[in-house]
Amino acid sequence: FIFLVHYNQVITPPYIMVELIINIESVNPIDFLGVNNIRLQFLKKEFPALRIIARGTQLKVSGLKEGVEHFKSKLNAIILYIEKNGSIENEVFQNIVHASREEKNHSTDAIILHAASGKAIKARTPNQQKIVEAIVDNDVIFAVGPAGTGKTYTAVALAVRALKNKSIKKIILTRPAVEAGESLGFLPGDLKEKIDPYLRPLYDALEDMLDREKLNYYLNTHIIEIAPLAYMRGRTLDHAYIILDEAQNTTDLQLKMFLTRLGTQAKAIITGDTSQIDLPYNQKSGLKKAIQILQNINGIAYVPLDEQDVVRHHLVKKIIHAYEINHDQEKKVPHK
C-alpha cells in the first residue's frame, strides 16, 4: 500500500492541516471497510476531528497533522493484519483502533494453537501477548484484569498447547466456589453436578479448543482435571499446567495453599479481577497481597490487563470504564 501525504495548507503553528491519501488495494476493501461501510462509519466516529472519505480503493483523510499521523498508524496496523491473516474480526479491528500508541509495537499475530474447528487462537491484545511471552521464562504468572479481557481463555489455550506438545502430562483447572462458601453439600447431584456451575467458563474454553471426543477422553482419564479449589489441599502437582481462575475470591491462606501445590516441571497461571471480589465482608482477598509480596521474585511474572484488552461486545469496554469512573468518584466523596 502507498501513503501519499500532501501538506496543502499551513495555518499558524502548531495547527498544521494535512491531507493523506491511502491506497488499500492490497486488501479486500470489504474486509477493510466492512459490509455497508460499517467499519468506515466506526472510524469516522472514533476520529471525529478528521474528514474521512472512501473512494474505491483509496481512503482520503484530512485534519490536523498529529491526528492524521495517529490515524495513519492505526490503518497501517489494520492493513498489515489483513495481509497476514486474510481477514479481520470486528473485535480485533476495534482493538487495534483503541490500542494506545505505546502498545502499537507489540505483536499479537503469533498463533497459540488451532481450535477444534481449525480456527487459529491468538493473543488478540498486547497484554494477552505479554502473558504468552511471560510463560516462556516464568513458572508462575499472575494475569489480573477486568471481565472480558481474555485472561482465562489465554491461560487455557497455553495449557492445551503444552498438553498437545507433550511438554506436560496434565492440566488442572480450579476456581474457588465462593458463592456456596466452598460448601457444596446442599446442592443436588453428585460431585461433578455440584461443582459444574462454578466451573462452566473453564469447560467453555476447553470445548472451543478441543473436539468433544478428545476432551471427554482427557476428562475421563483425568489428564484434564477441573475441580474447586478446596480439593487441591494436600496435593503435589508435577508435570502440569495449573490454572487458578477467579483468584480474587481466594483468601490469603487459600492462595498460599494453591501456590505451594506446585511440583517439578509445573507452571501455574493465576487469573482474577480485583474489582469483583465476592468474599464475605470480613474476609480479605489473598490476590492483592500475593501480587504485592511475590511479583519481584525471579520466575514469577505479573501481567496487568485493562479495559483496552476487552475482547467481548464493544459495550463491555465502555461499561467497565463507566464503573471505574463511578468508583473513583465515590472514593472522593467523604463519608459522613
Secondary structure, DSSP 8 states (H G I E B T S, - for coil): --EEEEEEEE-STT-EEEEEEEE-TTS-HHHHH-GGGHHHHHHHHH-TTSEEEEETTEEEEEEEHHHHHHHHHHHHHHHHHHHHHSS--HHHHHHHHHS-GGGTTS----EEEE-TTS-EEE--SHHHHHHHHHHHH-SEEEEE--TTS-HHHHHHHHHHHHHHTTS-SEEEEEE--GGGTT--TTSSSSHHHHHHHHHHHHHHHHHHHS-HHHHHHHHHTTSEEEEEGGGGTT--B-SEEEEE-SGGGS-HHHHHHHHTTB-TT-EEEEEE-TT---S-TT---HHHHHHHHHTTSTTEEEEE--GGG--S-HHHHHHHHHHHHHHHHHHHS---
